[in-house]
């Protein structure tokens, strides 16, 4: 469900990339960039960039499900935005997982236009590490 200036609009189909920077076993810093691959308001060009704070459940060896939630702020084509989402990861192995989440993003333009969208996301997680020394 997407609306802008109080008018319902067609759904956006988007591709995104998220990088999670660990802050501990449960907490992480999510950095997300997404862009639509269909037309929005009659022209191509909807995108958003967000960053914030996320939390995830701890998993014991052999567990396959992990819950997570995140709050992010940033900007989209309408101005300052905020996004909340929560979901679950299905761990395939120690590096690969499928994720499913639901969320909501809201933004306000400088001219007072209000953007709201509920979202469903399906993704693939790949966990890697970068040597620190």
C-alpha positions as CSV (number, residue, x, y, z in Angstrom):
1,X,0.0,0.0,0.0
2,X,1.5,3.3,-1.1
3,X,0.1,6.8,-0.9
4,X,1.5,10.3,-1.7
5,X,-0.3,13.5,-0.8
6,X,-3.2,11.4,0.4
7,X,-3.7,9.6,-3.0
8,X,-3.2,5.9,-3.4
9,X,-0.5,5.0,-5.9
10,X,0.5,1.8,-7.7
11,X,3.0,-0.4,-5.9
12,X,6.7,0.0,-6.4
13,X,8.9,-2.9,-7.2
14,X,12.4,-2.3,-5.7
15,X,15.8,-3.8,-5.5
16,X,17.9,-3.0,-2.5
17,X,21.2,-3.6,-0.9
18,X,21.8,-3.6,2.9
19,X,25.1,-3.7,4.8
20,X,24.9,-4.6,8.5
21,X,27.8,-3.5,10.6
22,X,27.9,-5.6,13.9
23,X,27.9,-3.6,17.1
24,X,27.8,-6.8,19.3
25,X,26.0,-10.2,19.2
26,X,22.5,-8.7,19.1
27,X,22.9,-5.1,17.8
28,X,23.9,-3.9,14.4
29,X,24.0,-0.8,12.2
30,X,21.9,-1.3,9.1
31,X,22.8,0.8,6.0
32,X,20.3,0.4,3.2
33,X,20.0,1.8,-0.4
34,X,17.0,0.8,-2.6
35,X,15.7,1.9,-6.0
36,X,12.5,1.1,-7.9
37,X,12.6,-0.6,-11.3
38,X,9.1,0.5,-12.3
39,X,7.7,3.9,-13.0
40,X,6.6,6.2,-10.1
41,X,4.3,9.2,-10.6
42,X,4.6,8.7,-14.3
43,X,8.4,8.8,-14.5
44,X,11.3,6.5,-13.5
45,X,13.2,7.5,-10.4
46,X,12.2,6.5,-6.9
47,X,15.1,5.7,-4.5
48,X,15.8,5.8,-0.8
49,X,18.9,5.7,1.4
50,X,18.6,4.8,5.1
51,X,20.7,4.0,8.1
52,X,19.8,3.2,11.7
53,X,19.9,0.6,14.5
54,X,18.9,-3.1,14.4
55,X,18.5,-5.9,16.9
56,X,18.4,-9.6,16.3
57,X,17.8,-12.7,18.4
58,X,20.7,-14.9,19.4
59,X,20.8,-18.3,17.8
60,X,22.1,-21.5,19.4
61,X,24.0,-24.1,17.2
62,X,21.5,-26.0,15.1
63,X,18.8,-23.3,15.2
64,X,17.5,-22.2,11.9
65,X,15.3,-19.2,12.6
66,X,16.4,-15.7,13.8
67,X,14.2,-12.8,14.4
68,X,15.2,-9.2,13.8
69,X,13.9,-5.6,13.9
70,X,15.3,-2.3,12.7
71,X,14.6,1.4,12.8
72,X,16.2,3.6,10.2
73,X,16.1,7.2,9.0
74,X,17.4,8.9,5.9
75,X,15.9,10.3,2.7
76,X,13.9,9.3,-0.3
77,X,12.8,11.3,-3.4
78,X,10.3,13.2,-1.2
79,X,12.6,14.2,1.6
80,X,13.4,13.1,5.1
81,X,12.1,9.6,5.8
82,X,11.9,7.0,8.6
83,X,11.4,3.3,8.2
84,X,10.6,0.5,10.7
85,X,10.7,-3.2,9.8
86,X,10.8,-6.6,11.5
87,X,11.2,-10.1,10.1
88,X,12.8,-13.5,10.3
89,X,15.9,-15.1,8.8
90,X,16.0,-18.8,7.9
91,X,19.6,-19.8,8.3
92,X,20.8,-22.1,5.6
93,X,24.3,-22.4,6.9
94,X,26.7,-20.2,8.9
95,X,27.1,-17.7,5.9
96,X,23.8,-17.9,4.0
97,X,20.2,-17.1,5.0
98,X,16.9,-16.2,3.4
99,X,15.0,-13.3,5.0
100,X,11.4,-12.1,5.0
101,X,10.3,-8.8,6.6
102,X,7.4,-6.4,6.7
103,X,7.7,-2.7,7.4
104,X,6.5,0.8,6.8
105,X,8.3,3.9,5.5
106,X,7.0,7.5,5.9
107,X,8.5,10.7,4.4
108,X,7.6,14.4,4.2
109,X,8.7,16.8,1.5
110,X,9.6,20.4,2.3
111,X,6.4,21.4,0.5
112,X,4.3,19.4,3.0
113,X,3.6,16.3,0.8
114,X,3.4,13.1,2.8
115,X,4.6,9.8,1.5
116,X,3.6,6.5,3.2
117,X,4.2,2.9,2.1
118,X,3.9,-0.5,3.6
119,X,6.3,-3.0,2.4
120,X,7.1,-6.7,2.1
121,X,10.7,-7.8,1.5
122,X,12.2,-11.1,0.5
123,X,16.0,-11.2,0.5
124,X,19.2,-13.3,0.6
125,X,21.7,-12.7,3.3
126,X,25.4,-13.5,2.9
127,X,27.6,-13.0,5.9
128,X,31.2,-12.3,5.4
129,X,34.0,-11.0,7.5
130,X,36.8,-8.5,6.6
131,X,40.2,-9.1,8.3
132,X,41.0,-6.3,10.7
133,X,44.8,-6.7,10.6
